[in-house]
Amino acid sequence: MKTIILILILSVFSISLIAQEVTFDKKNFKDNKKEFKEAESQMETADELMLPQPFPRYSQALGYYLEAQAFNPKSAHVNYQIGMCYLNAPQKFKALEYFQNAFALNADLNADIHYFLGRGYHLKMEWDKAITHYELHKSRIDSKKELEALMDVNKRIFECQSGKELVKTPVRVWIDNMGKEINSEYPEYGMVLTANASEIFFTSRRPNTTGGFRDEFIDAYFEDVYSSNSFTKKGWTSAVNIGSPINTERHDAAVAMNPDGSKMIVYIDDKGDGNLYESVRKGNLWSKPKKFDNAICSPYHEASAWYSPDGKQLYFVSERPLEKRGDPKDRDIYIASWNEEKEEWGNVERLPETINSIYNEDGIFVHPDGKTIYFSSKGHNSMGGYDVFKVVKQEDGTWTKPENLGYPINTPDDDVFFVVAANGRDAYMTSFREDGFGDKDLYKVTLLGAKKNPILSGEDMLLANATVAIRAVQIEPKIEVSGSQLMILKGIVRDDETKKPLLASIELVDNETNQVIAEFTSDSESGRYLVSLPGGKNYGIAVKAKDYLFHSENFDVKQDASYKEVEIKIDLKKVDVGKSIVLKNIFFDLSKFSLRNESEIELNRLTQLLNENPSLRIEISGHTDSRGSAAFNKELSKNRAKAVVDYLINKGIQKDRLVFAGYGMEKPIKTDAEIAKMSRKTDKEAAHQQNRRTEFKVLSK
C-alpha cells in the first residue's frame, strides 16, 4: 500500500508541474475585464449560497459555479466547489472530474481533498484508487482529536472492500427505465404499489405540483403524489397528480400501500418533525390523511413504513433514541401491532441488532408473503451509502442474516425505495442513470435468479403464462396451488343479476385453526378486490354484502409452490326464493359424514345469515361424484346434509326452517360425458371435485 501511495504522490506531483492554477484576480484577466467581472460575480454569488447558514444550497450554487468555470477553468477553488455541488446532487459521479482538476491545479487547496477524491473514485467503483486516497486522507487525521473523522474514513475503506467482493459476482437482473408515461425531467422516487403491481403511486417534484410553489431552500418544486395503473391496457397509463386531500401546497410523499390499494401511508413534514399519516380510499376518493397515533409518531423523525399483508402489523423506521445509545439520529426499524379492542397501534418493538446496525436503516418494504422484508441500510456490508438488504422471518420467529441484494441493484450511491411485486420476480427502484430523463427516475428490476441449466430454458415462458383467470361458476372446487409460496386472489364483486359492482366485506380464514386472520373490502365503485395468500395454509374466503347470500371459496396454498394469480368474478345473489350457493368450506373425511372442525366458521356464517333473516327457510343438499354405487352415494350425501342441519339446530335455528336432501350423483356440475372429453387427469379430478359439494337453497323468505 505504501508503494502505491508513493507512486500516486509522484504522479500527482508531475501533473501539478504541468497544470498551472489561475486565480480569480483581475490582474490575470486584463484583456477581459467585463467578462471577468461577470464571472467573478457568478463565483461570489455561488460562494454565498454555499455558506452553512442555514445550510449549503448546492443545487442553486452549481449553475453559478459552472458559469464561472466556463470563463476560468483553471480556478482550483471553483473546480473544488463544483465537485462538492455534484457530490450532493443526483449526478454524484460527475464530482470526480472536478476534484481531479482542483487537485491538479492546487494540491494544497484543501486538507480534505484526498477524502473527496476517494469519494469520487468510490462512486465510479474504482475501488483501489478510492482506497488509496482514503488512506492518504487517513494519514493526516489525528486519531486522538478526530475520532469521528477516523471512523468515517475507515467505514469508507470497508465499503470499498465490500464493493470489490460484490461486483465479482453480479446478480442476474434486467434494469429498465419505466418510460415517459411515468418519468419526467423532474425527480421521481419512492414508488409504492399494490401486491400485484397493477397500480402504483410515487413522489415527484413537477411544475403541476399542487399550488405550483417551489421550496426556496432547495430550489425545487414541493413534493406531490402521482399515480399510474395498468388496469385496462398493456403498459402504464400516463402518471397523474392525485390531487387533494392527499396533496397540499407543502411536501406530500408516498410511503406505503396495503396489498389491495385501499390504504396509503403518506409522509408530511410537520414543520421539521416528519410524521406518518394514513389515507383510506373509497371508490376513487381518498380521505384526508390522518396522523398515526403516538405509538408510531414520536417527537423524532419517521418517514418510512409498510403494512403487513393482513394489516395487523406496521413496520416503520424511526429516529427515536435508544436508552443504551441515546442517539436520536440513528434510524432503526420498529414493528407495531394493531389492538382490535382499543382500535389503536401499540406493542412497539425494535427489530433485533442483527437487522438494525449502528448505522441508519430506511426504506422498509414488507413483501406480500408476510415474512420477507426488504430495507436499506448504511451498515452491514454496504458498498456505499444505503444498500438494499433482504431478511426472512423463520417459523420460530427469528430472522435470517441480512443479505445484500448485490450489484447492480446496489451501487456506491444511495439505493433506497426498493419494492417487490407479489410474484417475487418484478421489483421497482429509484435511481439516477445516464439513460434517464434528467433526474432520479423509477426503474423496473426483473430478478432473474440464479443461472439455470439450459434444459430449464422454458422457465420464462412458463412464468409468463402462470396467470390464468378462473371463471366464477356455480361451484368451484378447492384449488390446489401446487408450486406457491404466495398466491394472489383478485377480481370483481358484482350483483348476480345487474352485474353492477358491489361494496362487500371479504373475510380470510385459516381453516386449520378456525381463526379469521384478515378482513378486507372490495372497492365500492369498481368492485375490485385483491387478497394476498401466503403459502402453507388452507384458506377459507367468504364474501358478504347486506341483503345478499354470502359466497365462499377454498384455497389450499402449498408451502413450496411457485407464485400464482387467480382471478375470480364473484357474483353475489340476492336473498331470494330459488337462489342457491355452494358451501365451499364444509369438510368431511373420505366416505364419511361427520363434520370436520375446519367447517365451523362456514357453518357459523350460515347460522348468522339465518339469524339475520328470521323468516328464511332453506334446503341443505349433499352431492357426490359419479364414482361408486348410486345407493351408497345417495345415502352418504343425505347424511352429510343432515349433519349440517343438525349443527344449525344445535345453534338455535328452528327445525321447521330447515330441510335436508341427498341427491348423490343425480345433479352433477360436470357430466360424465363432459369429463370423458377432458385429456388431463388433473382436469378430470377437478371436475369430480366440483360435483362433490354441499349446497343450500332458499325455499321461502
C-alpha positions in Angstrom: 0.0 0.0 0.0 2.9 2.4 0.8 4.4 1.8 -2.6 1.0 2.6 -4.3 0.7 5.8 -2.3 4.2 6.9 -3.2 3.6 6.3 -6.9 0.3 8.2 -6.7 2.1 11.2 -4.9 4.8 11.2 -7.6 2.3 11.1 -10.4 0.2 13.9 -8.9 3.4 16.0 -8.4 4.3 15.6 -12.0 0.8 16.6 -13.1 0.9 19.7 -10.9 4.1 20.8 -12.6 2.2 20.9 -15.9 -1.1 22.3 -14.5 -1.0 26.0 -13.7 -3.6 27.5 -11.4 -5.2 30.8 -12.4 -6.9 32.5 -9.5 -9.8 34.9 -9.9 -7.6 38.0 -9.8 -8.2 40.9 -12.2 -4.5 41.1 -12.8 -4.9 37.7 -14.6 -7.6 39.0 -16.9 -6.5 42.4 -18.1 -7.9 41.8 -21.6 -11.3 40.5 -20.4 -12.3 43.0 -17.7 -16.1 42.8 -18.4 -16.2 39.0 -18.7 -14.0 38.8 -15.6 -16.4 40.9 -13.5 -19.4 38.8 -14.6 -17.6 35.5 -13.9 -16.3 36.8 -10.5 -19.9 37.9 -9.6 -21.1 34.4 -10.5 -18.5 32.8 -8.2 -19.2 35.2 -5.3 -23.0 34.5 -5.6 -22.2 30.8 -5.6 -19.9 31.1 -2.6 -22.7 32.8 -0.6 -25.1 30.0 -1.5 -22.5 27.5 -0.2 -22.4 29.1 3.3 -23.6 26.8 6.1 -26.3 29.2 7.3 -28.9 27.8 7.2 -27.3 25.1 5.1 -25.4 25.0 1.8 -27.6 25.3 -1.3 -25.7 23.0 -3.6 -28.2 22.8 -6.5 -28.6 26.6 -6.7 -24.8 27.3 -6.4 -23.9 24.7 -9.1 -25.2 26.8 -12.1 -23.3 29.9 -11.0 -20.1 27.9 -10.5 -20.4 26.3 -13.9 -20.7 29.8 -15.5 -17.6 30.9 -13.6 -15.7 27.8 -14.6 -16.5 28.2 -18.2 -14.7 31.6 -18.1 -11.8 30.4 -15.9 -11.4 26.5 -16.0 -8.1 26.8 -14.1 -9.6 28.0 -10.8 -8.8 25.3 -8.2 -11.4 26.8 -5.9 -14.2 26.8 -8.4 -13.4 23.2 -9.6 -13.4 22.0 -6.0 -16.7 23.7 -5.3 -18.3 22.2 -8.4 -17.2 18.8 -7.2 -18.9 19.5 -3.8 -22.1 20.5 -5.6 -22.2 17.4 -7.7 -21.3 15.2 -4.7 -24.5 16.5 -3.1 -26.7 16.1 -6.2 -28.2 13.1 -8.0 -25.3 13.2 -10.5 -22.7 12.4 -7.9 -20.5 10.5 -10.3 -19.7 13.8 -12.1 -17.9 15.1 -9.0 -14.6 13.2 -9.6 -13.6 15.2 -12.7 -13.7 18.5 -10.8 -11.9 17.2 -7.7 -9.2 15.9 -10.0 -9.0 19.3 -11.7 -8.8 21.1 -8.4 -6.1 18.8 -7.1 -4.0 19.1 -10.3 -4.2 22.9 -10.1 -3.5 23.2 -6.4 -2.8 20.1 -4.3 -2.7 22.1 -1.1 -6.0 23.9 -1.7 -8.0 21.9 0.9 -6.8 19.5 3.5 -9.6 17.1 2.8 -9.0 16.8 -1.0 -7.9 13.2 -0.8 -11.1 12.3 1.1 -13.2 13.8 -1.7 -11.0 12.2 -4.4 -11.6 9.0 -2.6 -15.4 9.7 -2.7 -15.2 10.4 -6.4 -13.3 7.2 -7.3 -15.6 5.3 -4.8 -18.7 6.4 -6.7 -17.0 5.4 -10.0 -16.3 1.9 -8.5 -12.6 2.4 -8.9 -12.1 0.7 -5.6 -8.3 0.6 -5.3 -7.8 4.2 -6.3 -10.6 5.2 -3.8 -8.9 3.2 -1.0 -5.5 4.8 -1.8 -6.9 8.3 -1.5 -8.8 7.3 1.7 -5.6 6.0 3.2 -3.8 9.3 2.3 -6.6 11.2 4.0 -6.4 8.9 7.0 -2.7 9.5 7.4 -3.4 13.2 8.0 -6.0 12.5 10.8 -5.1 13.0 14.4 -6.8 9.9 15.8 -7.0 11.3 19.3 -8.7 14.6 18.3 -10.6 13.5 15.2 -12.0 10.1 16.2 -15.3 10.7 14.2 -13.3 11.5 11.1 -11.2 8.4 11.5 -14.2 6.2 12.0 -15.8 7.7 8.8 -12.8 7.1 6.6 -12.4 3.5 7.9 -16.1 2.9 7.1 -15.4 4.2 3.5 -12.5 1.8 3.1 -14.6 -1.1 4.4 -17.3 -0.1 1.8 -14.8 -0.2 -1.0 -13.6 -3.7 0.2 -17.3 -4.8 0.2 -17.8 -3.4 -3.2 -14.8 -5.2 -4.6 -16.3 -8.5 -3.4 -19.9 -7.8 -4.5 -19.1 -6.8 -8.1 -17.2 -10.1 -8.6 -20.5 -12.0 -8.7 -23.1 -9.6 -10.1 -26.7 -10.7 -9.7 -28.8 -11.6 -12.7 -31.2 -8.8 -13.3 -32.6 -6.6 -16.0 -32.9 -2.9 -15.0 -35.2 -0.9 -17.3 -36.4 2.7 -17.2 -40.2 2.7 -16.7 -40.6 5.1 -19.5 -42.0 8.5 -20.3 -45.5 7.7 -19.1 -44.0 7.5 -15.5 -40.8 9.5 -15.6 -40.2 13.1 -16.4 -37.2 15.6 -16.5 -38.0 16.2 -12.8 -37.2 13.8 -9.9 -39.4 10.7 -9.4 -38.9 8.4 -6.4 -40.4 6.5 -3.5 -42.8 4.2 -5.5 -45.4 2.2 -3.7 -47.6 -0.4 -5.3 -50.5 -2.9 -4.9 -49.5 -6.5 -4.3 -49.8 -7.5 -8.0 -48.2 -4.2 -9.2 -51.2 -3.2 -11.2 -51.4 0.2 -9.6 -48.5 2.4 -8.5 -48.1 5.7 -6.6 -44.9 7.7 -6.3 -43.5 11.1 -5.3 -42.4 13.7 -7.8 -41.4 17.4 -7.9 -43.1 18.7 -11.1 -44.4 22.1 -12.2 -48.0 20.9 -11.8 -47.5 20.3 -8.1 -50.4 21.5 -6.0 -50.1 25.3 -5.9 -47.2 25.3 -8.2 -44.8 26.5 -5.5 -41.1 25.9 -5.0 -39.2 25.1 -1.9 -36.9 28.1 -1.6 -34.3 26.2 0.5 -33.6 23.6 -2.2 -34.8 25.5 -5.3 -37.2 22.7 -6.3 -40.9 22.2 -6.5 -42.7 20.8 -3.5 -43.4 17.1 -3.4 -46.7 15.7 -4.6 -48.0 12.1 -5.0 -48.7 10.8 -8.6 -50.3 7.6 -9.8 -50.5 5.3 -12.8 -52.0 1.9 -13.4 -52.1 -1.0 -15.9 -55.8 -2.0 -15.4 -57.0 -1.7 -19.0 -54.1 -1.7 -21.3 -50.7 -3.2 -21.8 -48.3 -0.7 -20.3 -48.7 2.1 -17.8 -51.2 5.0 -18.1 -49.8 8.5 -18.1 -49.0 9.5 -14.5 -51.4 12.0 -12.9 -51.3 14.1 -9.8 -53.8 12.6 -7.4 -54.8 16.0 -6.0 -56.4 16.8 -2.7 -56.8 15.9 0.0 -53.5 13.9 0.0 -51.6 16.6 -2.0 -51.3 20.0 -0.4 -49.2 23.1 -1.2 -46.4 21.7 1.0 -44.4 18.4 0.8 -46.5 15.3 0.4 -44.8 12.0 -0.3 -46.0 8.4 -0.8 -44.7 6.0 1.8 -46.6 2.7 1.7 -49.7 0.9 0.4 -51.6 -2.1 1.7 -51.9 -5.1 -0.7 -55.3 -4.1 -2.3 -54.5 -0.4 -2.6 -57.3 0.7 -0.2 -55.0 2.4 2.2 -51.9 4.6 1.7 -49.4 6.0 4.1 -48.1 9.4 3.3 -45.3 11.5 4.8 -45.9 15.1 5.9 -43.1 17.3 7.1 -45.0 18.9 10.1 -42.5 21.8 10.3 -39.5 19.6 10.5 -41.0 16.9 12.7 -41.6 14.4 9.9 -44.6 12.2 10.6 -46.7 9.4 9.0 -50.3 9.8 8.0 -52.9 7.3 6.7 -55.5 7.9 4.0 -58.3 5.5 3.1 -59.7 5.1 -0.4 -63.4 4.6 -1.1 -64.1 4.4 -4.8 -61.7 6.8 -6.4 -61.7 9.2 -3.5 -59.0 9.4 -0.8 -59.8 10.5 2.7 -58.0 13.4 4.3 -54.8 11.9 5.8 -55.0 11.1 9.5 -51.9 11.2 11.6 -50.9 7.9 13.2 -51.1 7.8 17.0 -48.2 8.4 19.4 -47.0 4.8 19.3 -45.9 5.4 15.7 -45.3 9.2 15.5 -42.7 10.3 18.1 -41.1 13.7 18.6 -38.4 12.4 16.3 -38.4 11.7 12.5 -40.5 8.9 10.9 -40.6 8.8 7.1 -40.7 5.1 6.1 -43.3 2.4 6.8 -45.1 -0.6 5.4 -48.1 -2.7 6.3 -48.0 -6.5 6.9 -50.3 -8.3 4.4 -53.1 -8.8 7.0 -52.9 -5.1 8.1 -52.4 -6.1 11.7 -48.8 -5.0 11.9 -46.9 -2.0 10.8 -43.2 -1.9 10.2 -41.7 1.6 10.4 -38.5 3.5 10.6 -37.9 6.0 13.4 -35.0 8.2 14.8 -36.3 7.8 18.3 -33.3 7.4 20.7 -32.3 4.2 22.4 -31.7 4.3 26.1 -28.4 2.4 25.8 -27.2 4.5 22.9 -29.1 7.8 23.3 -28.5 8.7 19.6 -31.7 10.3 18.1 -30.2 10.4 14.6 -29.8 6.7 14.2 -32.7 5.4 12.2 -33.9 1.9 13.2 -36.7 -0.4 12.1 -39.6 -1.0 14.5 -42.8 -3.0 14.4 -46.2 -2.1 15.9 -49.3 -4.3 16.4 -52.9 -3.3 15.9 -55.1 -3.6 19.0 -58.6 -4.6 17.9 -60.2 -3.7 21.2 -58.7 -0.3 21.7 -58.5 0.4 17.9 -55.0 1.7 18.2 -51.4 0.8 17.4 -49.2 -0.4 20.3 -46.8 -3.0 21.5 -43.9 -1.3 19.6 -40.8 -3.5 19.3 -37.5 -2.7 17.7 -36.2 -5.4 15.3 -33.1 -7.2 16.6 -29.5 -6.0 16.4 -28.8 -8.4 13.6 -31.0 -6.2 11.4 -30.6 -2.8 12.9 -27.0 -1.8 12.6 -25.2 1.0 14.3 -25.8 3.0 11.1 -29.1 4.2 9.6 -31.8 1.9 8.2 -34.5 3.2 6.0 -36.9 2.4 3.1 -38.7 -0.6 4.7 -40.8 -2.8 2.5 -42.8 -5.9 3.5 -43.4 -8.5 0.8 -47.0 -9.8 0.4 -45.8 -13.2 1.6 -45.7 -11.6 5.1 -42.3 -13.0 6.1 -39.8 -11.3 3.8 -38.8 -7.7 4.3 -36.5 -5.5 2.2 -34.8 -2.5 3.7 -31.9 -0.2 3.0 -29.0 0.2 5.4 -25.7 2.1 5.6 -24.4 -0.7 7.7 -23.7 -4.4 7.2 -21.7 -4.9 4.1 -22.9 -1.9 2.2 -20.7 -0.9 -0.8 -21.5 2.8 -0.1 -24.4 4.9 1.1 -27.6 2.9 1.5 -27.7 -0.6 0.1 -30.8 -2.8 -0.2 -30.9 -5.9 2.0 -33.3 -8.8 2.5 -34.3 -10.8 5.6 -36.8 -13.6 6.1 -38.7 -14.3 9.3 -38.4 -18.0 10.2 -41.1 -20.3 11.7 -39.6 -19.8 15.2 -39.8 -16.0 14.9 -36.1 -15.4 14.3 -34.7 -13.6 11.3 -32.2 -14.6 8.8 -28.9 -12.7 8.4 -29.4 -9.6 6.2 -28.5 -10.4 2.6 -27.1 -7.7 0.4 -29.0 -7.9 -2.9 -25.8 -7.3 -4.7 -24.6 -5.4 -7.7 -26.0 -3.9 -10.0 -29.1 -3.4 -7.8 -26.8 -1.8 -5.2 -24.2 0.8 -6.1 -21.8 3.0 -4.2 -24.5 5.7 -4.1 -27.7 5.5 -2.0 -30.1 2.7 -3.0 -33.4 3.1 -1.3 -37.2 2.6 -2.1 -36.8 -1.0 -3.3 -40.2 -2.7 -3.6 -41.1 -6.1 -4.9 -44.3 -7.4 -6.5 -46.0 -10.5 -5.1 -44.6 -12.7 -7.9 -41.1 -12.2 -6.4 -39.8 -11.6 -9.9 -40.6 -7.9 -10.6 -39.2 -5.2 -8.4 -39.0 -1.4 -8.7 -36.4 1.1 -7.5 -35.4 4.7 -7.7 -32.1 5.5 -9.5 -30.2 8.2 -11.3 -28.7 6.8 -14.5 -27.3 8.5 -17.6 -30.0 7.0 -19.8 -32.7 8.6 -17.6 -35.0 11.6 -18.3 -32.9 14.2 -16.4 -33.1 13.4 -12.7 -33.9 10.5 -10.5 -36.2 8.1 -12.3 -38.2 4.9 -11.5 -36.9 1.7 -12.9 -38.2 -1.8 -13.1 -35.9 -4.6 -11.9 -36.5 -8.1 -13.3 -35.0 -10.6 -10.9 -33.8 -13.5 -13.0 -32.4 -15.6 -10.1 -29.5 -18.0 -10.2 -28.3 -19.1 -13.6 -30.3 -22.1 -14.8 -29.3 -25.2 -16.6 -30.2 -24.8 -20.4 -32.7 -27.7 -20.0 -34.8 -25.3 -18.0 -34.8 -22.5 -20.6 -38.6 -22.7 -20.9 -38.9 -21.2 -17.4 -39.6 -17.6 -18.6 -42.4 -18.8 -20.9 -44.0 -20.8 -18.1 -43.9 -17.9 -15.7 -45.3 -15.6 -18.4 -48.3 -17.8 -18.7 -48.7 -18.5 -14.9 -51.6 -16.0 -14.5 -54.8 -17.7 -15.6 -58.3 -16.3 -15.0 -60.8 -18.7 -13.4 -64.4 -18.0 -14.3 -66.8 -17.9 -11.4 -69.3 -20.7 -12.0 -72.0 -22.1 -9.7 -69.4 -24.3 -7.9 -65.7 -24.1 -7.6 -63.6 -26.9 -6.2 -60.8 -26.4 -3.7 -58.0 -25.1 -5.7 -54.6 -26.8 -5.1 -51.8 -24.3 -5.7 -49.0 -26.8 -6.3 -46.0 -24.7 -7.0 -46.6 -21.4 -4.4 -45.2 -19.6 -1.5 -47.7 -17.0 -2.4 -51.0 -16.7 -4.3 -52.9 -13.5 -5.2 -56.6 -13.8 -5.4 -58.2 -10.9 -7.3 -61.3 -10.0 -9.3 -64.5 -8.0 -9.1 -67.6 -8.4 -6.8 -70.8 -7.8 -8.6 -74.6 -8.2 -8.3 -75.5 -11.5 -9.9 -78.3 -10.1 -12.0 -77.4 -6.4 -12.8 -73.6 -7.1 -12.8 -73.1 -3.8 -11.1 -70.0 -3.6 -8.8 -70.7 -4.1 -5.1 -69.0 -3.0 -1.9 -68.5 -6.2 0.0 -66.5 -7.4 3.0 -64.0 -10.2 2.4 -63.1 -12.5 5.3 -60.0 -14.6 5.2 -59.9 -17.6 7.5 -57.3 -20.1 8.4 -59.3 -23.3 8.2 -56.9 -25.3 10.3 -57.1 -23.0 13.3 -60.7 -21.7 12.6 -59.4 -18.2 13.0 -60.3 -15.1 11.0 -56.8 -13.8 10.1 -57.7 -10.8 8.0 -60.6 -8.7 6.7 -60.8 -6.7 3.5 -63.4 -4.9 1.4 -64.0 -4.6 -2.3 -63.9 -1.2 -3.9 -67.3 0.5 -3.7 -67.1 2.0 -7.2 -65.3 -0.6 -9.2 -65.9 -3.7 -7.2 -62.3 -4.7 -7.4 -60.7 -6.8 -4.6 -57.2 -8.2 -4.1 -56.2 -10.7 -1.4 -52.7 -12.0 -0.7 -52.5 -15.6 0.4 -49.0 -16.6 1.8 -48.1 -20.3 1.3 -48.5 -23.1 3.9 -52.2 -22.6 4.8 -55.7 -23.8 3.8 -57.8 -20.7 3.4 -61.5 -20.2 3.6 -62.7 -17.0 2.0 -66.2 -15.5 2.5 -67.5 -12.5 0.5 -70.5 -10.8 2.2 -72.8 -7.9 1.5 -76.0 -6.7 3.0 -79.2 -8.4 1.6 -77.1 -10.9 -0.3 -76.2 -14.5 0.2 -72.5 -14.9 1.1 -70.1 -16.5 -1.4 -67.3 -18.8 -0.2 -64.1 -20.1 -1.7 -61.5 -22.5 -0.5 -57.8 -22.4 -1.4 -55.1 -24.8 -0.2 -51.8 -22.9 -0.9 -48.8 -25.2 -0.7 -45.7 -24.0 1.0 -43.4 -25.0 -1.8 -45.3 -23.7 -4.8 -44.5 -21.0 -7.4 -46.3 -17.7 -7.5 -49.8 -17.7 -9.0 -52.5 -15.2 -9.6 -56.1 -16.4 -9.6 -58.9 -14.1 -10.9 -62.5 -14.7 -10.0 -65.5 -12.6 -10.7 -67.8 -13.1 -7.7 -71.5 -12.5 -8.4 -73.4 -12.3 -5.2 -77.0 -13.4 -5.2 -79.8 -11.6 -3.5 -81.6 -13.4 -0.7 -84.5 -14.5 -2.9 -86.5 -17.7 -3.3 -84.8 -20.2 -5.6 -81.3 -18.8 -5.1 -78.7 -21.3 -4.1 -75.0 -21.2 -3.2 -72.3 -23.8 -2.6 -70.8 -24.0 0.9 -67.1 -24.4 -0.2 -65.7 -24.6 3.3 -67.7 -27.5 4.6 -65.4 -30.5 5.0 -65.9 -34.2 5.5 -63.5 -37.1 5.7 -63.4 -39.5 2.7 -66.7 -41.6 2.5 -67.7 -40.2 6.0 -70.4 -37.8 7.1 -69.1 -36.4 10.3 -68.2 -32.7 10.0 -64.6 -31.8 10.4 -63.5 -28.9 12.7 -62.5 -26.8 9.7 -66.2 -26.4 8.8 -67.1 -24.5 11.9 -66.6 -20.9 10.6 -68.6 -21.6 7.4 -71.4 -23.2 9.5 -71.4 -20.2 11.9 -71.6 -17.9 8.9 -74.7 -19.7 7.7 -76.1 -19.6 11.2 -75.6 -15.8 11.2 -77.4 -15.5 7.8 -80.4 -17.4 9.1 -80.5 -15.2 12.3 -80.3 -12.0 10.2 -83.2 -13.3 8.1 -85.6 -15.0 10.7 -88.2 -15.9 8.1 -85.8 -17.6 5.7 -86.4 -21.3 5.1 -83.7 -23.3 3.3 -82.8 -26.7 1.9 -79.4 -28.2 2.6 -78.4 -30.6 0.0 -75.5 -33.1 -0.4 -74.0 -34.1 -3.8 -71.3 -36.6 -4.8 -69.5 -37.5 -8.0 -70.4 -40.5 -10.2 -67.8 -42.9 -8.8 -69.0 -45.6 -6.5 -72.5 -47.1 -6.2 -75.5 -44.9 -6.7 -77.2 -46.2 -3.5 -74.1 -45.6 -1.3 -73.6 -42.1 -2.8 -77.2 -41.1 -2.2 -77.1 -42.3 1.4 -73.8 -40.6 2.0 -74.9 -37.3 0.6 -78.2 -37.4 2.6 -76.2 -38.0 5.8 -73.8 -35.2 5.1 -76.7 -32.7 4.5 -78.4 -34.0 7.7 -75.1 -33.3 9.6 -75.2 -29.7 8.6 -78.9 -29.3 9.5 -78.2 -30.9 12.9 -75.4 -28.4 13.5 -77.7 -25.5 12.7 -80.5 -26.8 15.0 -77.9 -27.1 17.8 -77.1 -23.5 17.2 -80.7 -22.5 17.9 -82.1 -22.5 14.3 -85.7 -23.7 14.3 -86.1 -27.2 12.9 -89.1 -26.3 10.7 -86.9 -23.8 8.8 -84.5 -26.5 7.6 -84.9 -29.3 5.0 -82.1 -31.7 4.1 -81.8 -33.8 1.0 -79.2 -36.2 -0.5 -79.0 -36.2 -4.3 -75.9 -38.4 -4.7 -74.8 -38.2 -8.3 -78.1 -37.0 -9.7 -77.3 -33.3 -10.2 -73.7 -33.0 -11.4 -72.0 -29.8 -12.3 -69.9 -31.7 -14.9 -71.5 -34.7 -16.6 -69.6 -37.9 -17.2 -69.7 -37.1 -20.9 -68.0 -33.8 -20.3 -65.4 -35.3 -18.1 -64.6 -38.1 -20.6 -63.6 -35.4 -23.1 -61.0 -34.0 -20.8 -57.5 -35.1 -21.7 -55.7 -34.3 -18.5 -56.1 -36.4 -15.4 -55.9 -33.3 -13.1 -58.8 -31.7 -15.0 -60.9 -34.8 -14.6 -60.2 -34.9 -10.9 -61.1 -31.2 -10.5 -64.4 -31.9 -12.3 -65.2 -34.7 -10.0 -64.4 -32.5 -7.1 -66.8 -29.8 -8.4 -69.6 -32.4 -8.3 -68.8 -33.3 -4.6 -70.4 -30.4 -2.7 -72.8 -29.2 -0.1 -75.3 -26.5 -1.2 -78.1 -24.5 0.4 -81.2 -23.1 -1.5 -83.7 -20.6 -0.4 -87.2 -22.2 -0.2 -89.1 -19.2 1.2 -88.4 -15.8 2.8 
